Amino acid sequence: MTKEIKISKDIVIRHIKLSDSQVFFDSEQDQDAKKNFMRTPISVEVVKEDTKNEMKEYEKDKPSSEKFTILYKGNIVGWININQLNNPHFEHRAKIDFCLHQDFRKKGIMLEVLKKVSSYAFEKYKLKRLEMWTRTFNKAVSKLGEKAGFEFEGILRKNKCKNGKYLDDVILAIVK
Ligand SMILES: CC(C)(COP(=O)(O)OP(=O)(O)OC[C@H]1O[C@@H](n2cnc3c(N)ncnc32)[C@H](O)[C@@H]1OP(=O)(O)O)[C@@H](O)C(=O)NCCC(=O)NCCS
């Protein structure tokens, strides 16, 4: 069943559909998104495969993720994903990721979405801990997270390796 949640007059989120793949692809092609994510999809076909797999999670009793499409004034503008759910011994914990198409950034959309989806995730999955990771240079995400109630917990040094370069990660979390 496709779930839809109204967040404000202009913002709605709903479960992802295959037809959202083009916008998901476009959203990750600008320099800021490319710099932040570990992998940039090289084609819409790649995104469609990912989307198909992510949609299968809706059918499971214990999904490993729940991903939503974000709509602003009726336009598909990005996505938000509750992931790393139901890992053995970490069932109380999840991670959240998101991306907005560059034409719709800095309008306060993700702040509203993030607050709502965080509350939804705690309630639905009975979480005690919700994490957000980002690269240290991504000040937008750190500030956004703090505004949404996530607390800075620390830096994981040389946590990732991208194109031969080691990257530090910031971790923010809400703990209940
Ligand atoms: C990060 C991102 C999701 C922010 O979404 P957004 O809808 O533009 O954010 P909002 O407009 O809701 O901003 C909320 C707060 O976040 C902070 N913020 C957002 N964009 C910022 C930027 N470019 N620089 C600094 N702070 C920023 C601000 O504190 C802002 O509040 P303010 O406007 O009162 O100052 C968006 O820039 C994006 O999709 N970036 C590329 C992908 C990415 O980095 N994804 C994160 C993966 S972990």
Ligand as a Chemical Component Dictionary entry (heavy atoms), coordinates in Angstrom:
data_LIG
# 
_chem_comp.id                   LIG 
_chem_comp.type                 NON-POLYMER 
_chem_comp.pdbx_formal_charge   0 
_chem_comp.three_letter_code    LIG 
# 
loop_
_chem_comp_atom.comp_id 
_chem_comp_atom.atom_id 
_chem_comp_atom.alt_atom_id 
_chem_comp_atom.type_symbol 
_chem_comp_atom.charge 
_chem_comp_atom.model_Cartn_x 
_chem_comp_atom.model_Cartn_y 
_chem_comp_atom.model_Cartn_z 
_chem_comp_atom.pdbx_ordinal 
LIG C1  C1  C 0 21.166 19.389 2.360  1  
LIG C2  C2  C 0 19.823 19.659 1.695  2  
LIG C3  C3  C 0 18.975 18.431 1.788  3  
LIG C4  C4  C 0 19.151 20.833 2.430  4  
LIG O1  O1  O 0 17.783 20.927 2.012  5  
LIG P1  P1  P 0 17.013 22.327 1.958  6  
LIG O2  O2  O 0 15.570 22.074 1.756  7  
LIG O3  O3  O 0 17.702 23.198 0.974  8  
LIG O4  O4  O 0 17.263 22.856 3.429  9  
LIG P2  P2  P 0 16.329 23.935 4.161  10 
LIG O5  O5  O 0 15.974 25.005 3.187  11 
LIG O6  O6  O 0 15.207 23.207 4.833  12 
LIG O7  O7  O 0 17.312 24.554 5.234  13 
LIG C5  C5  C 0 17.165 24.349 6.627  14 
LIG C6  C6  C 0 18.430 24.836 7.311  15 
LIG O8  O8  O 0 19.547 24.061 6.869  16 
LIG C7  C7  C 0 20.710 24.905 6.733  17 
LIG N1  N1  N 0 21.117 24.933 5.309  18 
LIG C8  C8  C 0 20.432 24.477 4.234  19 
LIG N2  N2  N 0 21.160 24.636 3.112  20 
LIG C9  C9  C 0 22.317 25.219 3.492  21 
LIG C10 C10 C 0 23.496 25.618 2.803  22 
LIG N3  N3  N 0 23.615 25.441 1.474  23 
LIG N4  N4  N 0 24.513 26.154 3.523  24 
LIG C11 C11 C 0 24.440 26.295 4.847  25 
LIG N5  N5  N 0 23.326 25.937 5.570  26 
LIG C12 C12 C 0 22.295 25.399 4.896  27 
LIG C13 C13 C 0 20.292 26.270 7.217  28 
LIG O9  O9  O 0 20.553 26.354 8.611  29 
LIG C14 C14 C 0 18.805 26.273 6.966  30 
LIG O10 O10 O 0 18.089 27.138 7.803  31 
LIG P3  P3  P 0 17.993 28.718 7.446  32 
LIG O11 O11 O 0 17.489 28.785 6.034  33 
LIG O12 O12 O 0 17.017 29.217 8.464  34 
LIG O13 O13 O 0 19.361 29.250 7.582  35 
LIG C15 C15 C 0 20.022 20.053 0.205  36 
LIG O14 O14 O 0 20.950 21.108 0.137  37 
LIG C16 C16 C 0 20.557 18.915 -0.646 38 
LIG O15 O15 O 0 19.793 18.093 -1.131 39 
LIG N6  N6  N 0 21.899 18.863 -0.860 40 
LIG C17 C17 C 0 22.545 17.875 -1.713 41 
LIG C18 C18 C 0 22.438 16.464 -1.227 42 
LIG C19 C19 C 0 22.991 16.215 0.146  43 
LIG O16 O16 O 0 24.002 16.766 0.561  44 
LIG N7  N7  N 0 22.319 15.305 0.849  45 
LIG C20 C20 C 0 22.644 14.934 2.183  46 
LIG C21 C21 C 0 23.106 13.546 2.273  47 
LIG S1  S1  S 0 23.471 13.101 3.950  48 
# 
loop_
_chem_comp_bond.comp_id 
_chem_comp_bond.atom_id_1 
_chem_comp_bond.atom_id_2 
_chem_comp_bond.value_order 
_chem_comp_bond.pdbx_ordinal 
LIG C1  C2  SING 1  
LIG C2  C3  SING 2  
LIG C2  C4  SING 3  
LIG C2  C15 SING 4  
LIG C4  O1  SING 5  
LIG O1  P1  SING 6  
LIG P1  O2  DOUB 7  
LIG P1  O3  SING 8  
LIG P1  O4  SING 9  
LIG O4  P2  SING 10 
LIG P2  O5  DOUB 11 
LIG P2  O6  SING 12 
LIG P2  O7  SING 13 
LIG O7  C5  SING 14 
LIG C5  C6  SING 15 
LIG C6  O8  SING 16 
LIG C6  C14 SING 17 
LIG O8  C7  SING 18 
LIG C7  N1  SING 19 
LIG C7  C13 SING 20 
LIG N1  C8  SING 21 
LIG N1  C12 SING 22 
LIG C8  N2  DOUB 23 
LIG N2  C9  SING 24 
LIG C9  C10 SING 25 
LIG C9  C12 DOUB 26 
LIG C10 N3  SING 27 
LIG C10 N4  DOUB 28 
LIG N4  C11 SING 29 
LIG C11 N5  DOUB 30 
LIG N5  C12 SING 31 
LIG C13 O9  SING 32 
LIG C13 C14 SING 33 
LIG C14 O10 SING 34 
LIG O10 P3  SING 35 
LIG P3  O11 DOUB 36 
LIG P3  O12 SING 37 
LIG P3  O13 SING 38 
LIG C15 O14 SING 39 
LIG C15 C16 SING 40 
LIG C16 O15 DOUB 41 
LIG C16 N6  SING 42 
LIG N6  C17 SING 43 
LIG C17 C18 SING 44 
LIG C18 C19 SING 45 
LIG C19 O16 DOUB 46 
LIG C19 N7  SING 47 
LIG N7  C20 SING 48 
LIG C20 C21 SING 49 
LIG C21 S1  SING 50 
# 
